[in-house]
Amino acid sequence: MGFVIDVPETTEFDQDGKKSLQRVINEIGLGPAQLVVCFVAGAIWAADGAEILIIGSVTREVSEEWDLKAWQRGSLVSLVYFGILLGNCLSGPFGDLFGRRKPMLVSFL
């Protein structure tokens, strides 16, 4: 049996005499499926953070190799942040269209 999270309930039953959604969620509790979702989402968040951390050293090495000017280095870093912005803005609508699993798996590529 999973963990039970107490959610304050307004009513035990809805207008049709069925159990309220809050009551059902409370009874089901937190199980392995929710923990897997938290782990996968955390892994995606960590990968995004790692990308931001290494962008400085990668940009420095690439700029020396390709003899980039300062504005070109800045543009390169800005493109990374623009990609993160675009990915964050599109992930919600993609999740609505294709379900949550496929966009999360594609985000690891």
Salt bridges, closest charged atoms under 4 A:
GLU9 OE2 - ARG23 NH1 3.69
GLU12 OE2 - ARG23 NH2 3.81
GLU27 OE1 - LYS19 NZ 2.97
GLU27 OE2 - ARG23 NE 3.55
ASP96 OD1 - ARG100 NH1 3.35
